[in-house]
Amino acid sequence: MSMSFEIQRVFGLIVGLVCMMAASASDQLGTTIVRGVDHFEFTYRIEIPALRESGRLWIPVAQSGPFQEVELMGVTSRKPWEFIEDKDFGNRVLTMSVSPGDSQSSILLKYRVRRLEKGDYKAAIEEDIDRHLLPERLVPNNAVLGRIGQQQIATARSEREKGKALFEHVVARMAYDKTGEGWGRGDAMHACDIGRGNCTDYHAYFIALARSQGLAARFAIGFSIPAAADSGALQGYHCWAEFLADGKWVPVDISEADKDPALAEYYFGHHPANRLEVSVGRDIKLDPSPSTGPINFLIYPLLEFGGNTVSVRTSFCYTRTLK
């Protein structure tokens, strides 16, 4: 589970170079959907910044589930590490202590993934559905959201129709726009007020509206793997949601539906196979925990020392392994 620092450094440089060379090609080709099944390897790379004192690092770890088989092929780190799990959602997290001597070193997680396209599917008998009706710090259940939600579902006759009405409202209300301040936190009220943001804002707003109307809804975050190129670099995360209708979870991806109207019908009721889910839920509680408390959502590393969190540079690469 370890590698000498010099080998690690060289390996990290090679991975970083491959990512940079592939980035422009994948950006130009864009993304489309992969139906059925997708196979790929995925590298998650972290660069530790200069440290003045010792601290702790938390890194989310993708897991297998009903729609993905994930093999963690290896963790490259100069420091010992351990796995912990949050009790509310079962997310797996790798954590380790770091010190000034670890400054400028790299940590790599490499996965092999088989991912299935997702459609409506039955909720498990043992699931705690009520958990997905509860408010969260940035996804409240209040009178404003309740009034908007009620207006949108006024003519809906089934739970699925209610979800579709809310989906269409969010598409119409929101614009994918990452300018200004406040976007990207998944703040449902900010999204409601300003009407723009990224995928976290779209889905926070949708989840809040759904819950306000008694529809259980939940959040997941990970990466969207470009379909048009078999290898490349990713610029950042993507997130999506599901809501419960008549005993089945209905997958939605509202920001992608808004960006690509030709696929809007597809993205109500489907998630494509070219995805990697890394974590689920909001307000994630860990032990040991950051001093800042529950984590808003978990996709990037969290590094803390001296009671403060600091930015950690990351890069992500994929290679499709089977057609």
Contacts in CASP RR format, 6 or more apart in sequence:
PFRMAT RR
TARGET T0000
AUTHOR 0000-0000-0000
METHOD contacts of the structure
MODEL  1
MSMSFEIQRVFGLIVGLVCMMAASASDQLGTTIVRGVDHFEFTYRIEIPA
LRESGRLWIPVAQSGPFQEVELMGVTSRKPWEFIEDKDFGNRVLTMSVSP
GDSQSSILLKYRVRRLEKGDYKAAIEEDIDRHLLPERLVPNNAVLGRIGQ
QQIATARSEREKGKALFEHVVARMAYDKTGEGWGRGDAMHACDIGRGNCT
DYHAYFIALARSQGLAARFAIGFSIPAAADSGALQGYHCWAEFLADGKWV
PVDISEADKDPALAEYYFGHHPANRLEVSVGRDIKLDPSPSTGPINFLIY
PLLEFGGNTVSVRTSFCYTRTLK
1 74 0 8 1.000
1 75 0 8 1.000
1 77 0 8 1.000
1 81 0 8 1.000
2 76 0 8 1.000
2 77 0 8 1.000
2 78 0 8 1.000
2 80 0 8 1.000
3 11 0 8 1.000
3 76 0 8 1.000
3 77 0 8 1.000
3 78 0 8 1.000
5 78 0 8 1.000
5 105 0 8 1.000
8 76 0 8 1.000
8 77 0 8 1.000
8 78 0 8 1.000
8 105 0 8 1.000
8 106 0 8 1.000
8 108 0 8 1.000
9 105 0 8 1.000
9 106 0 8 1.000
11 76 0 8 1.000
11 108 0 8 1.000
12 45 0 8 1.000
12 76 0 8 1.000
12 106 0 8 1.000
12 108 0 8 1.000
15 43 0 8 1.000
15 45 0 8 1.000
15 108 0 8 1.000
15 315 0 8 1.000
15 317 0 8 1.000
16 45 0 8 1.000
16 315 0 8 1.000
16 317 0 8 1.000
18 231 0 8 1.000
18 232 0 8 1.000
18 233 0 8 1.000
18 317 0 8 1.000
19 45 0 8 1.000
19 232 0 8 1.000
19 233 0 8 1.000
19 315 0 8 1.000
19 316 0 8 1.000
19 317 0 8 1.000
20 233 0 8 1.000
22 229 0 8 1.000
22 231 0 8 1.000
22 232 0 8 1.000
22 233 0 8 1.000
22 317 0 8 1.000
23 232 0 8 1.000
23 233 0 8 1.000
23 235 0 8 1.000
25 229 0 8 1.000
25 232 0 8 1.000
26 226 0 8 1.000
26 228 0 8 1.000
26 229 0 8 1.000
26 232 0 8 1.000
26 233 0 8 1.000
26 234 0 8 1.000
27 235 0 8 1.000
29 226 0 8 1.000
29 228 0 8 1.000
29 229 0 8 1.000
30 226 0 8 1.000
30 228 0 8 1.000
30 229 0 8 1.000
31 224 0 8 1.000
31 226 0 8 1.000
31 227 0 8 1.000
31 228 0 8 1.000
31 274 0 8 1.000
32 227 0 8 1.000
32 228 0 8 1.000
33 227 0 8 1.000
33 263 0 8 1.000
33 266 0 8 1.000
33 270 0 8 1.000
33 272 0 8 1.000
33 273 0 8 1.000
33 274 0 8 1.000
34 117 0 8 1.000
34 225 0 8 1.000
34 227 0 8 1.000
34 272 0 8 1.000
34 273 0 8 1.000
34 274 0 8 1.000
35 117 0 8 1.000
35 272 0 8 1.000
35 273 0 8 1.000
36 116 0 8 1.000
36 117 0 8 1.000
36 273 0 8 1.000
37 114 0 8 1.000
37 115 0 8 1.000
37 116 0 8 1.000
37 117 0 8 1.000
37 273 0 8 1.000
38 113 0 8 1.000
38 114 0 8 1.000
38 115 0 8 1.000
38 225 0 8 1.000
38 272 0 8 1.000
38 273 0 8 1.000
38 274 0 8 1.000
38 275 0 8 1.000
38 320 0 8 1.000
39 113 0 8 1.000
39 114 0 8 1.000
39 115 0 8 1.000
39 320 0 8 1.000
39 321 0 8 1.000
39 322 0 8 1.000
40 113 0 8 1.000
40 115 0 8 1.000
40 225 0 8 1.000
40 274 0 8 1.000
40 276 0 8 1.000
40 318 0 8 1.000
40 319 0 8 1.000
40 320 0 8 1.000
40 321 0 8 1.000
41 73 0 8 1.000
41 110 0 8 1.000
41 111 0 8 1.000
41 112 0 8 1.000
41 113 0 8 1.000
41 318 0 8 1.000
41 319 0 8 1.000
41 321 0 8 1.000
42 62 0 8 1.000
42 110 0 8 1.000
42 111 0 8 1.000
42 113 0 8 1.000
42 223 0 8 1.000
42 225 0 8 1.000
42 276 0 8 1.000
42 316 0 8 1.000
42 317 0 8 1.000
42 318 0 8 1.000
43 108 0 8 1.000
43 109 0 8 1.000
43 110 0 8 1.000
43 111 0 8 1.000
43 316 0 8 1.000
43 317 0 8 1.000
43 318 0 8 1.000
44 59 0 8 1.000
44 108 0 8 1.000
44 109 0 8 1.000
44 110 0 8 1.000
44 111 0 8 1.000
44 314 0 8 1.000
44 316 0 8 1.000
45 106 0 8 1.000
45 107 0 8 1.000
45 108 0 8 1.000
45 109 0 8 1.000
45 314 0 8 1.000
45 315 0 8 1.000
45 316 0 8 1.000
45 317 0 8 1.000
46 57 0 8 1.000
46 59 0 8 1.000
46 106 0 8 1.000
46 107 0 8 1.000
46 108 0 8 1.000
46 301 0 8 1.000
46 312 0 8 1.000
46 313 0 8 1.000
46 314 0 8 1.000
47 104 0 8 1.000
47 105 0 8 1.000
47 106 0 8 1.000
47 312 0 8 1.000
47 313 0 8 1.000
47 314 0 8 1.000
47 315 0 8 1.000
48 57 0 8 1.000
48 98 0 8 1.000
48 102 0 8 1.000
48 103 0 8 1.000
48 104 0 8 1.000
48 105 0 8 1.000
48 106 0 8 1.000
48 107 0 8 1.000
48 303 0 8 1.000
48 312 0 8 1.000
49 103 0 8 1.000
49 104 0 8 1.000
49 303 0 8 1.000
49 310 0 8 1.000
49 311 0 8 1.000
49 312 0 8 1.000
49 313 0 8 1.000
50 100 0 8 1.000
50 103 0 8 1.000
50 104 0 8 1.000
51 98 0 8 1.000
51 99 0 8 1.000
51 100 0 8 1.000
51 101 0 8 1.000
51 102 0 8 1.000
51 103 0 8 1.000
51 305 0 8 1.000
52 100 0 8 1.000
52 305 0 8 1.000
53 99 0 8 1.000
53 100 0 8 1.000
53 305 0 8 1.000
53 306 0 8 1.000
54 97 0 8 1.000
54 98 0 8 1.000
54 99 0 8 1.000
54 100 0 8 1.000
54 305 0 8 1.000
55 97 0 8 1.000
55 98 0 8 1.000
55 99 0 8 1.000
55 303 0 8 1.000
55 304 0 8 1.000
55 305 0 8 1.000
55 306 0 8 1.000
56 95 0 8 1.000
56 96 0 8 1.000
56 97 0 8 1.000
56 98 0 8 1.000
56 288 0 8 1.000
56 290 0 8 1.000
56 303 0 8 1.000
56 304 0 8 1.000
56 305 0 8 1.000
57 95 0 8 1.000
57 96 0 8 1.000
57 97 0 8 1.000
57 98 0 8 1.000
57 107 0 8 1.000
57 301 0 8 1.000
57 302 0 8 1.000
57 303 0 8 1.000
57 304 0 8 1.000
57 312 0 8 1.000
58 93 0 8 1.000
58 94 0 8 1.000
58 95 0 8 1.000
58 286 0 8 1.000
58 290 0 8 1.000
58 295 0 8 1.000
58 298 0 8 1.000
58 301 0 8 1.000
58 302 0 8 1.000
58 303 0 8 1.000
59 93 0 8 1.000
59 94 0 8 1.000
59 95 0 8 1.000
59 107 0 8 1.000
59 109 0 8 1.000
59 301 0 8 1.000
60 91 0 8 1.000
60 92 0 8 1.000
60 93 0 8 1.000
60 94 0 8 1.000
60 278 0 8 1.000
60 279 0 8 1.000
60 298 0 8 1.000
60 299 0 8 1.000
60 300 0 8 1.000
60 301 0 8 1.000
61 72 0 8 1.000
61 83 0 8 1.000
61 92 0 8 1.000
61 93 0 8 1.000
61 94 0 8 1.000
61 109 0 8 1.000
61 278 0 8 1.000
62 68 0 8 1.000
62 70 0 8 1.000
62 72 0 8 1.000
62 92 0 8 1.000
62 111 0 8 1.000
62 113 0 8 1.000
62 222 0 8 1.000
62 276 0 8 1.000
62 277 0 8 1.000
62 278 0 8 1.000
63 70 0 8 1.000
63 91 0 8 1.000
63 92 0 8 1.000
64 70 0 8 1.000
66 121 0 8 1.000
67 115 0 8 1.000
67 116 0 8 1.000
67 117 0 8 1.000
67 118 0 8 1.000
67 271 0 8 1.000
67 277 0 8 1.000
68 113 0 8 1.000
68 114 0 8 1.000
68 115 0 8 1.000
68 116 0 8 1.000
68 275 0 8 1.000
68 276 0 8 1.000
68 277 0 8 1.000
69 113 0 8 1.000
69 114 0 8 1.000
69 115 0 8 1.000
70 111 0 8 1.000
70 112 0 8 1.000
70 113 0 8 1.000
70 276 0 8 1.000
71 111 0 8 1.000
71 112 0 8 1.000
71 113 0 8 1.000
72 109 0 8 1.000
72 110 0 8 1.000
72 111 0 8 1.000
73 110 0 8 1.000
73 111 0 8 1.000
73 112 0 8 1.000
74 108 0 8 1.000
74 109 0 8 1.000
74 110 0 8 1.000
75 81 0 8 1.000
75 94 0 8 1.000
75 107 0 8 1.000
75 108 0 8 1.000
75 109 0 8 1.000
76 106 0 8 1.000
76 107 0 8 1.000
76 108 0 8 1.000
76 109 0 8 1.000
76 110 0 8 1.000
77 96 0 8 1.000
77 107 0 8 1.000
77 108 0 8 1.000
78 102 0 8 1.000
78 105 0 8 1.000
79 96 0 8 1.000
79 97 0 8 1.000
79 98 0 8 1.000
79 102 0 8 1.000
80 96 0 8 1.000
81 94 0 8 1.000
81 95 0 8 1.000
81 96 0 8 1.000
82 94 0 8 1.000
82 95 0 8 1.000
82 96 0 8 1.000
83 92 0 8 1.000
83 93 0 8 1.000
83 94 0 8 1.000
83 95 0 8 1.000
84 92 0 8 1.000
84 93 0 8 1.000
84 95 0 8 1.000
84 286 0 8 1.000
84 287 0 8 1.000
84 288 0 8 1.000
85 91 0 8 1.000
85 92 0 8 1.000
85 93 0 8 1.000
86 93 0 8 1.000
86 284 0 8 1.000
86 285 0 8 1.000
86 286 0 8 1.000
87 285 0 8 1.000
88 131 0 8 1.000
88 281 0 8 1.000
88 284 0 8 1.000
88 285 0 8 1.000
89 279 0 8 1.000
89 280 0 8 1.000
89 281 0 8 1.000
89 284 0 8 1.000
90 280 0 8 1.000
91 279 0 8 1.000
91 280 0 8 1.000
91 281 0 8 1.000
91 284 0 8 1.000
91 298 0 8 1.000
93 286 0 8 1.000
93 298 0 8 1.000
94 109 0 8 1.000
95 286 0 8 1.000
95 288 0 8 1.000
98 303 0 8 1.000
98 305 0 8 1.000
111 276 0 8 1.000
112 321 0 8 1.000
113 276 0 8 1.000
115 273 0 8 1.000
115 274 0 8 1.000
115 275 0 8 1.000
115 276 0 8 1.000
116 273 0 8 1.000
117 270 0 8 1.000
117 271 0 8 1.000
117 272 0 8 1.000
117 273 0 8 1.000
118 251 0 8 1.000
118 270 0 8 1.000
118 271 0 8 1.000
119 250 0 8 1.000
119 251 0 8 1.000
119 269 0 8 1.000
119 270 0 8 1.000
119 271 0 8 1.000
120 245 0 8 1.000
120 248 0 8 1.000
120 249 0 8 1.000
120 250 0 8 1.000
120 251 0 8 1.000
120 269 0 8 1.000
121 248 0 8 1.000
121 249 0 8 1.000
122 247 0 8 1.000
122 248 0 8 1.000
122 249 0 8 1.000
123 129 0 8 1.000
123 244 0 8 1.000
123 247 0 8 1.000
123 248 0 8 1.000
123 249 0 8 1.000
129 216 0 8 1.000
129 244 0 8 1.000
130 216 0 8 1.000
132 211 0 8 1.000
132 216 0 8 1.000
132 217 0 8 1.000
132 218 0 8 1.000
132 244 0 8 1.000
133 211 0 8 1.000
133 214 0 8 1.000
133 216 0 8 1.000
134 211 0 8 1.000
135 141 0 8 1.000
135 208 0 8 1.000
135 211 0 8 1.000
136 282 0 8 1.000
136 283 0 8 1.000
137 282 0 8 1.000
137 283 0 8 1.000
137 294 0 8 1.000
137 296 0 8 1.000
138 185 0 8 1.000
138 186 0 8 1.000
138 187 0 8 1.000
138 188 0 8 1.000
138 189 0 8 1.000
138 204 0 8 1.000
138 282 0 8 1.000
138 296 0 8 1.000
139 186 0 8 1.000
139 188 0 8 1.000
139 204 0 8 1.000
139 207 0 8 1.000
139 208 0 8 1.000
139 211 0 8 1.000
139 282 0 8 1.000
140 188 0 8 1.000
140 189 0 8 1.000
140 208 0 8 1.000
141 208 0 8 1.000
141 211 0 8 1.000
141 212 0 8 1.000
142 189 0 8 1.000
142 212 0 8 1.000
144 189 0 8 1.000
144 192 0 8 1.000
145 188 0 8 1.000
145 189 0 8 1.000
145 192 0 8 1.000
145 208 0 8 1.000
145 209 0 8 1.000
145 212 0 8 1.000
146 209 0 8 1.000
146 212 0 8 1.000
146 213 0 8 1.000
148 169 0 8 1.000
148 192 0 8 1.000
148 209 0 8 1.000
148 212 0 8 1.000
149 166 0 8 1.000
149 169 0 8 1.000
149 209 0 8 1.000
149 212 0 8 1.000
149 213 0 8 1.000
150 212 0 8 1.000
150 213 0 8 1.000
152 165 0 8 1.000
152 166 0 8 1.000
152 168 0 8 1.000
152 169 0 8 1.000
152 209 0 8 1.000
153 161 0 8 1.000
153 162 0 8 1.000
153 163 0 8 1.000
153 165 0 8 1.000
153 166 0 8 1.000
153 213 0 8 1.000
155 165 0 8 1.000
156 162 0 8 1.000
156 163 0 8 1.000
156 164 0 8 1.000
156 165 0 8 1.000
158 245 0 8 1.000
158 246 0 8 1.000
159 215 0 8 1.000
159 244 0 8 1.000
159 245 0 8 1.000
159 246 0 8 1.000
160 245 0 8 1.000
160 246 0 8 1.000
160 250 0 8 1.000
162 210 0 8 1.000
162 213 0 8 1.000
162 215 0 8 1.000
162 245 0 8 1.000
163 210 0 8 1.000
163 215 0 8 1.000
163 243 0 8 1.000
163 245 0 8 1.000
163 250 0 8 1.000
164 268 0 8 1.000
166 206 0 8 1.000
166 209 0 8 1.000
166 210 0 8 1.000
166 213 0 8 1.000
166 215 0 8 1.000
167 206 0 8 1.000
167 252 0 8 1.000
167 254 0 8 1.000
167 257 0 8 1.000
167 268 0 8 1.000
169 209 0 8 1.000
170 202 0 8 1.000
170 205 0 8 1.000
170 206 0 8 1.000
170 209 0 8 1.000
170 254 0 8 1.000
171 254 0 8 1.000
171 257 0 8 1.000
171 258 0 8 1.000
171 264 0 8 1.000
173 192 0 8 1.000
173 195 0 8 1.000
173 205 0 8 1.000
174 191 0 8 1.000
174 195 0 8 1.000
174 196 0 8 1.000
174 197 0 8 1.000
174 201 0 8 1.000
174 202 0 8 1.000
174 205 0 8 1.000
174 254 0 8 1.000
174 255 0 8 1.000
174 258 0 8 1.000
175 195 0 8 1.000
175 196 0 8 1.000
175 197 0 8 1.000
175 258 0 8 1.000
176 196 0 8 1.000
176 197 0 8 1.000
176 198 0 8 1.000
176 202 0 8 1.000
176 255 0 8 1.000
176 258 0 8 1.000
176 259 0 8 1.000
177 183 0 8 1.000
177 196 0 8 1.000
177 197 0 8 1.000
178 184 0 8 1.000
178 197 0 8 1.000
178 198 0 8 1.000
179 196 0 8 1.000
182 190 0 8 1.000
183 190 0 8 1.000
183 196 0 8 1.000
183 197 0 8 1.000
183 198 0 8 1.000
183 201 0 8 1.000
184 197 0 8 1.000
184 198 0 8 1.000
184 200 0 8 1.000
184 201 0 8 1.000
185 200 0 8 1.000
185 201 0 8 1.000
185 296 0 8 1.000
186 200 0 8 1.000
186 201 0 8 1.000
186 203 0 8 1.000
186 204 0 8 1.000
186 296 0 8 1.000
186 297 0 8 1.000
187 201 0 8 1.000
187 204 0 8 1.000
188 201 0 8 1.000
188 204 0 8 1.000
188 205 0 8 1.000
188 207 0 8 1.000
188 208 0 8 1.000
189 208 0 8 1.000
190 201 0 8 1.000
191 197 0 8 1.000
191 201 0 8 1.000
191 202 0 8 1.000
191 204 0 8 1.000
191 205 0 8 1.000
192 205 0 8 1.000
192 208 0 8 1.000
198 255 0 8 1.000
199 238 0 8 1.000
199 239 0 8 1.000
199 240 0 8 1.000
199 253 0 8 1.000
199 254 0 8 1.000
199 255 0 8 1.000
199 256 0 8 1.000
200 221 0 8 1.000
200 239 0 8 1.000
200 297 0 8 1.000
202 254 0 8 1.000
202 255 0 8 1.000
202 258 0 8 1.000
203 219 0 8 1.000
203 239 0 8 1.000
203 240 0 8 1.000
203 241 0 8 1.000
203 252 0 8 1.000
203 254 0 8 1.000
203 255 0 8 1.000
204 219 0 8 1.000
206 217 0 8 1.000
206 241 0 8 1.000
206 243 0 8 1.000
206 252 0 8 1.000
206 254 0 8 1.000
207 217 0 8 1.000
207 218 0 8 1.000
207 219 0 8 1.000
207 241 0 8 1.000
207 243 0 8 1.000
210 216 0 8 1.000
210 217 0 8 1.000
210 243 0 8 1.000
211 217 0 8 1.000
215 243 0 8 1.000
215 244 0 8 1.000
215 245 0 8 1.000
216 243 0 8 1.000
216 244 0 8 1.000
217 241 0 8 1.000
217 242 0 8 1.000
217 243 0 8 1.000
217 244 0 8 1.000
218 241 0 8 1.000
218 242 0 8 1.000
218 243 0 8 1.000
218 280 0 8 1.000
218 281 0 8 1.000
219 239 0 8 1.000
219 241 0 8 1.000
219 280 0 8 1.000
219 281 0 8 1.000
219 282 0 8 1.000
219 297 0 8 1.000
220 239 0 8 1.000
220 240 0 8 1.000
220 241 0 8 1.000
220 242 0 8 1.000
220 277 0 8 1.000
220 279 0 8 1.000
220 280 0 8 1.000
220 281 0 8 1.000
221 237 0 8 1.000
221 238 0 8 1.000
221 239 0 8 1.000
221 240 0 8 1.000
221 277 0 8 1.000
221 278 0 8 1.000
221 279 0 8 1.000
221 280 0 8 1.000
221 297 0 8 1.000
221 298 0 8 1.000
221 299 0 8 1.000
222 237 0 8 1.000
222 238 0 8 1.000
222 239 0 8 1.000
222 275 0 8 1.000
222 276 0 8 1.000
222 277 0 8 1.000
222 278 0 8 1.000
222 279 0 8 1.000
222 299 0 8 1.000
223 234 0 8 1.000
223 236 0 8 1.000
223 237 0 8 1.000
223 238 0 8 1.000
223 275 0 8 1.000
223 276 0 8 1.000
223 278 0 8 1.000
223 316 0 8 1.000
223 318 0 8 1.000
224 234 0 8 1.000
224 238 0 8 1.000
224 256 0 8 1.000
224 274 0 8 1.000
224 275 0 8 1.000
225 234 0 8 1.000
225 274 0 8 1.000
225 275 0 8 1.000
225 276 0 8 1.000
225 318 0 8 1.000
225 320 0 8 1.000
226 232 0 8 1.000
226 234 0 8 1.000
226 274 0 8 1.000
226 318 0 8 1.000
227 272 0 8 1.000
227 274 0 8 1.000
230 319 0 8 1.000
230 320 0 8 1.000
231 317 0 8 1.000
231 318 0 8 1.000
231 319 0 8 1.000
231 320 0 8 1.000
232 317 0 8 1.000
232 318 0 8 1.000
232 319 0 8 1.000
233 315 0 8 1.000
233 316 0 8 1.000
233 317 0 8 1.000
234 316 0 8 1.000
234 317 0 8 1.000
234 318 0 8 1.000
236 316 0 8 1.000
237 278 0 8 1.000
237 299 0 8 1.000
237 300 0 8 1.000
238 256 0 8 1.000
238 275 0 8 1.000
239 297 0 8 1.000
239 299 0 8 1.000
240 251 0 8 1.000
240 252 0 8 1.000
240 253 0 8 1.000
240 271 0 8 1.000
240 275 0 8 1.000
241 251 0 8 1.000
241 252 0 8 1.000
241 253 0 8 1.000
241 254 0 8 1.000
242 249 0 8 1.000
242 250 0 8 1.000
242 251 0 8 1.000
242 252 0 8 1.000
243 249 0 8 1.000
243 250 0 8 1.000
243 252 0 8 1.000
244 250 0 8 1.000
250 268 0 8 1.000
250 269 0 8 1.000
251 269 0 8 1.000
251 270 0 8 1.000
251 271 0 8 1.000
252 267 0 8 1.000
252 268 0 8 1.000
252 269 0 8 1.000
253 267 0 8 1.000
253 270 0 8 1.000
253 271 0 8 1.000
254 267 0 8 1.000
256 263 0 8 1.000
256 267 0 8 1.000
257 263 0 8 1.000
257 264 0 8 1.000
257 266 0 8 1.000
257 267 0 8 1.000
257 268 0 8 1.000
258 264 0 8 1.000
278 298 0 8 1.000
278 299 0 8 1.000
279 297 0 8 1.000
279 298 0 8 1.000
279 299 0 8 1.000
281 297 0 8 1.000
282 296 0 8 1.000
282 297 0 8 1.000
283 294 0 8 1.000
283 295 0 8 1.000
283 296 0 8 1.000
284 294 0 8 1.000
284 295 0 8 1.000
284 297 0 8 1.000
284 298 0 8 1.000
285 293 0 8 1.000
285 294 0 8 1.000
285 295 0 8 1.000
286 295 0 8 1.000
290 302 0 8 1.000
290 304 0 8 1.000
290 309 0 8 1.000
291 304 0 8 1.000
291 307 0 8 1.000
292 304 0 8 1.000
292 309 0 8 1.000
295 302 0 8 1.000
300 312 0 8 1.000
300 314 0 8 1.000
301 312 0 8 1.000
301 314 0 8 1.000
302 309 0 8 1.000
302 312 0 8 1.000
303 309 0 8 1.000
303 310 0 8 1.000
303 311 0 8 1.000
303 312 0 8 1.000
304 310 0 8 1.000
END
